[in-house]
Amino acid sequence: MSDRREKRPSDAAGAGDGPEAKRAREPAAPAFPTYKDAPDLAPKIRLLCEILASSASDVEAALDDADVRVTTSDVEQVLRFSYAHPRGAAAFFRWAGHRHLHHQHSPYSWNLIIDLLGKNRLFDPMWDTVGSMRAQGLLSLATFASVFSSLAASPTSSPLKAFVEMPRYGMDRDTPALNSLLSALCRASRLDDARAAIPVARAEAGTRPDADSYAILLEGCEAAGNAAVAREVFDEMVHALDFDPANVPAYDSFLTTLVSSGSSTALSDAMEYLAVLRRYRCSPGEKFLRAALAAHLEARELRSAVVLWDDFVLRRGLVPDKEMYNTMIMLQGTLGHAEVTVKYLDDMAIYGVFPDTDTYNVVLKLLLKGRKLREASAIFKEMVKNECWPNEANCSLALSVFLDTRDWETGIKVWKCMAANSLPPLEEGGNMLVSKLKDEMLPEACKYAEDMIDQGIKLSSSTLAKLRHSLGKVKKGDIHDRLLAKWKAH
């Protein structure tokens, strides 16, 4: 790295401010991963990282004393784990180049040191290093992507100025460079600055935005939840580029922003824009479908949701994910179509999407509450076969519903599943089972009461008293006495 100190593109933003004032305005530097986060790191790399992390007054002397040879790969590894120690890392970079690599660092090492310095807001050394890279012919757009990202993360720095002055370093201010700048600004939540960069880039360098440029801006609008600005950007995009069926990411972000805006007209607004896109054979993607289905669920709009589903999945061939299926299942169940949820469950396998425990539990709950007990029994058996266990609420609900409807076989299967897998609520469920069985299936009630005692599941005194009453009616008091003795022993 050069010792030259010239005015840098980032200097103007804070001209005249003292370092203390700048530090007060800027957020704290982020926490970085270190070698301590990599337990399998090679001993040599760990040793070098420890030296950089130490408080050694002369890092290069400490590195000489370690008496280890380093390769280009070693330099790259050490730098990746030394972001928290930028000055030590810079000293190591110089030392390794001078002592071991004949000043022939890899482009990746150079970009790492640029990124490391920038992320620590050491912008003067960063720009010195950019100058050194230029002298060796190693600068690339990846280098400036890192520079833009670091400057964008510092509110007092101007990545746009860095873009404008790229020719000083032999770099073109072309559309990919502009898109890199826009991406850095949007990731830093500087949407207004990103929008302002486009007319400046056009005026200063004749750089014109492309479809990716607007997709980046619309993703920024989506991240900011700014539907008003998204509409403006969308209009600008259509005016500049017209409608393009290939520009799916831009349409996806735009409509997702609209439908997720939370306004009272969010869903209708998004659907109106969707109709416009369809007229030009354009379409958003799966991100919009996921958000739109959730909005339909909130609005309880089943018919429109099914139309949307059929359009994207059946006609356009979009492959739905588990979240989309879960939303459709919830929507059908919420509107009283519990039996239809089984169809969606069956269809999942066609698209290579397999239900998990959460999906099964949603379907089981809807079927139980909708009193679709034959379907609920089948789903319960399927989920247990696939080792997806009912949650606590569903265990309690299933046991209660099947026992109340005298489906003793399924009720007992639910209990056996609970007992075998220690699924809550064990104590409540076991006592419910014994209490429900005692009137019509007294031997089974006694059997499961005894099993509970043997397994250490608390059988309540009231349940035992109910058993005593039922056993007394058939003159089987001795069975109660034996259970009571076991109960007291436990």
ABEGO torsion letter per residue (X at the ends): XBABBBBBAAAAAABGBBAAAAAAABBBBBBBBBAAABAABBAAAAAAAAAAABABABAAAAAAAAGBBBBAAAAAAAAAAAAABAAAAAAAAAAAAAAAAGGBBBAAAAAAAAAAAAAAGBAAAAAAAAAAAAAAGABBAAAAAAAAAAAAABAABBAAAAAAAAAAAGBBBBAAAAAAAAAAAAAAGBAAAAAAAAAAAAAAAGBBBBAAAAAAAAAAAAAAGBAAAAAAAAAAAAAAAEBBAAAAAAAAAAAAAAAAAGBAAAAAAAAAAAAAAAAAGBBBBAAAAAAAAAAAAAAGBAAAAAAAAAAAAAAAGBBBBAAAAAAAAAAAAAAGBAAAAAAAAAAAAAAGBBBBAAAAAAAAAAAAAAGBAAAAAAAAAAAAAAGBBBBAAAAAAAAAAAAAAGBAAAAAAAAAAAAAAGBOBAAAAAAAAAAAAAAABAAAAAAAAAAAAAAGBBBBAAAAAAAAAAAAAAGAAAAAAAAAAAAAAX
